Amino acid sequence: MNDDEVLYERVSREMADGDIKEGMWTKAYANAMGDEGKAKALYIRMRVEQLAREEAQKERSALGVDDDLDEDDESVSALKSIEEKIP
């Protein structure tokens, strides 16, 4: 199983356990214009992207690499990329 699949599996388990990030879900729902199916897909992609960023940050920290990335800019860019893929 590749890293990407591990993250999707983790999000699937979180959702099955009812561990939904309310702010992220609300943002996904709003961006999906109230379409629950699209909101769910958007939430999953957003959460996987968030987990991937967290893992990358942990790896950079473990290596002692100074990270000058602006989280807000990175998050906005990732969200726009995800939204463009949703019909």
SEVEXTI-606471 format. One record per residue (C-alpha): residue number from 0; residue in one letter; chain; x, y, z. Coordinates in nm, 4 decimals. Each point is the difference from the previous one (the first is absolute). Layout:
residues N
+-----+---+---+----------+----------+----------+
|   k | r | c |        x |        y |        z |
+-----+---+---+----------+----------+----------+
| NUM | A | A |        X |        Y |        Z |
...
+-----+---+---+----------+----------+----------+
***
This chain:
residues 87
+-----+---+---+----------+----------+----------+
|   k | r | c |        x |        y |        z |
+-----+---+---+----------+----------+----------+
|   0 | M | A |   0.0000 |   0.0000 |   0.0000 |
|   1 | N | A |   0.1442 |   0.3383 |  -0.0948 |
|   2 | D | A |   0.0062 |   0.3054 |   0.2286 |
|   3 | D | A |  -0.2985 |   0.1563 |  -0.1757 |
|   4 | E | A |  -0.2150 |  -0.3077 |   0.0592 |
|   5 | V | A |   0.1009 |  -0.0061 |   0.3664 |
|   6 | L | A |  -0.1255 |   0.3560 |   0.0410 |
|   7 | Y | A |  -0.3298 |  -0.0748 |  -0.1761 |
|   8 | E | A |  -0.0441 |  -0.3053 |   0.2212 |
|   9 | R | A |   0.0662 |   0.2113 |   0.3077 |
|  10 | V | A |  -0.2629 |   0.2539 |  -0.1057 |
|  11 | S | A |  -0.2454 |  -0.2812 |  -0.0705 |
|  12 | R | A |   0.0509 |  -0.1350 |   0.3527 |
|  13 | E | A |  -0.0346 |   0.3470 |   0.1506 |
|  14 | M | A |  -0.3293 |   0.0505 |  -0.1793 |
|  15 | A | A |  -0.1293 |  -0.3456 |   0.0967 |
|  16 | D | A |   0.0825 |   0.0848 |   0.3625 |
|  17 | G | A |  -0.1847 |   0.3313 |  -0.0289 |
|  18 | D | A |   0.3219 |   0.1979 |   0.0374 |
|  19 | I | A |  -0.0891 |   0.2801 |  -0.2408 |
|  20 | K | A |   0.1829 |   0.3329 |   0.0110 |
|  21 | E | A |  -0.3077 |   0.2246 |   0.0211 |
|  22 | G | A |   0.1627 |   0.3136 |  -0.1371 |
|  23 | M | A |   0.1443 |  -0.1886 |  -0.2951 |
|  24 | W | A |  -0.3334 |  -0.1760 |  -0.0645 |
|  25 | T | A |  -0.1870 |   0.3317 |   0.0063 |
|  26 | K | A |   0.2506 |   0.1514 |  -0.2409 |
|  27 | A | A |  -0.0321 |  -0.3006 |  -0.2317 |
|  28 | Y | A |  -0.3804 |   0.0182 |   0.0162 |
|  29 | A | A |   0.0016 |   0.3714 |  -0.0788 |
|  30 | N | A |   0.2408 |  -0.0461 |  -0.2905 |
|  31 | A | A |  -0.2160 |  -0.2848 |  -0.1318 |
|  32 | M | A |  -0.3007 |   0.2360 |   0.0022 |
|  33 | G | A |  -0.1918 |  -0.2311 |   0.2332 |
|  34 | D | A |   0.0493 |  -0.3161 |  -0.2061 |
|  35 | E | A |   0.0762 |  -0.2625 |   0.2668 |
|  36 | G | A |   0.1639 |  -0.2463 |  -0.2394 |
|  37 | K | A |   0.2367 |   0.2627 |  -0.1353 |
|  38 | A | A |   0.0563 |   0.1321 |   0.3518 |
|  39 | K | A |   0.1036 |  -0.3453 |   0.1182 |
|  40 | A | A |   0.2414 |  -0.0407 |  -0.2908 |
|  41 | L | A |   0.1410 |   0.3470 |   0.0608 |
|  42 | Y | A |   0.0342 |  -0.0642 |   0.3738 |
|  43 | I | A |   0.1878 |  -0.3253 |  -0.0626 |
|  44 | R | A |   0.2400 |   0.1683 |  -0.2408 |
|  45 | M | A |   0.0500 |   0.2968 |   0.2317 |
|  46 | R | A |   0.0646 |  -0.2252 |   0.3008 |
|  47 | V | A |   0.2453 |  -0.2194 |  -0.1927 |
|  48 | E | A |   0.1816 |   0.3138 |  -0.1150 |
|  49 | Q | A |   0.0121 |   0.1267 |   0.3588 |
|  50 | L | A |   0.1388 |  -0.3298 |   0.1276 |
|  51 | A | A |   0.2585 |  -0.0072 |  -0.2804 |
|  52 | R | A |   0.1145 |   0.3527 |   0.0942 |
|  53 | E | A |   0.0213 |  -0.1011 |   0.3667 |
|  54 | E | A |   0.2083 |  -0.3064 |  -0.0863 |
|  55 | A | A |   0.2298 |   0.2057 |  -0.2227 |
|  56 | Q | A |   0.0429 |   0.2567 |   0.2783 |
|  57 | K | A |   0.0907 |  -0.2773 |   0.2460 |
|  58 | E | A |   0.2587 |  -0.1343 |  -0.2438 |
|  59 | R | A |   0.1484 |   0.3469 |  -0.0566 |
|  60 | S | A |   0.0131 |   0.0614 |   0.3753 |
|  61 | A | A |   0.1673 |  -0.3367 |   0.0598 |
|  62 | L | A |   0.2640 |   0.0952 |  -0.2565 |
|  63 | G | A |   0.0453 |   0.3413 |   0.1577 |
|  64 | V | A |  -0.1121 |   0.1802 |  -0.3141 |
|  65 | D | A |  -0.1299 |   0.3532 |   0.0612 |
|  66 | D | A |  -0.3404 |   0.0321 |  -0.1613 |
|  67 | D | A |  -0.0875 |   0.3472 |  -0.1262 |
|  68 | L | A |  -0.3210 |  -0.1074 |  -0.1752 |
|  69 | D | A |  -0.3077 |   0.2073 |   0.0781 |
|  70 | E | A |  -0.2661 |  -0.2500 |   0.1089 |
|  71 | D | A |  -0.2877 |   0.2264 |  -0.1054 |
|  72 | D | A |   0.1317 |   0.0445 |  -0.3546 |
|  73 | E | A |   0.0724 |  -0.3720 |  -0.0254 |
|  74 | S | A |  -0.3463 |  -0.0909 |   0.1290 |
|  75 | V | A |  -0.1753 |   0.2359 |  -0.2393 |
|  76 | S | A |   0.2017 |  -0.1329 |  -0.2916 |
|  77 | A | A |  -0.0745 |  -0.3615 |   0.0954 |
|  78 | L | A |  -0.3709 |   0.0723 |   0.0413 |
|  79 | K | A |  -0.0218 |   0.1687 |  -0.3404 |
|  80 | S | A |   0.1776 |  -0.2946 |  -0.1587 |
|  81 | I | A |  -0.2428 |  -0.2445 |   0.1609 |
|  82 | E | A |  -0.3071 |   0.2079 |  -0.0907 |
|  83 | E | A |   0.1033 |   0.0100 |  -0.3655 |
|  84 | K | A |  -0.0139 |  -0.3809 |  -0.0103 |
|  85 | I | A |  -0.3569 |  -0.0246 |   0.1322 |
|  86 | P | A |  -0.2641 |   0.0130 |  -0.2757 |
+-----+---+---+----------+----------+----------+
***
